[in-house]
Amino acid sequence: MSNLGTTKDCKMANKNTPKTTPSKTATPAAPAAKATASYKPTQEEIAARAFEIYQRYGGNDQENWLRAERELIARGRR
């Protein structure tokens, strides 16, 4: 078993850790992109769209699934 130290040791290490300041050159994410980036279609939505793609264009199931997922995510961002 390794010796991880005590809680007191951890607190002391935190006090002695040098503080860093955030970079001034970092640019914040655009609010619109942040709000819509969380959209994730359900498996049922992806499956339905993948089947539509298969019926119309053929192809294999994995490629159709990935295409359907990309399309649905893109639609959700609008």
Protein Blocks (a to p, Z undefined) as FASTA:
>chain_A
ZZebjfklmmmmmmmpccddddfkbccddfklmmmmmpccdfklmmmmmmmmmmmngpaf
klmmmmmmmmmmmmmmZZ
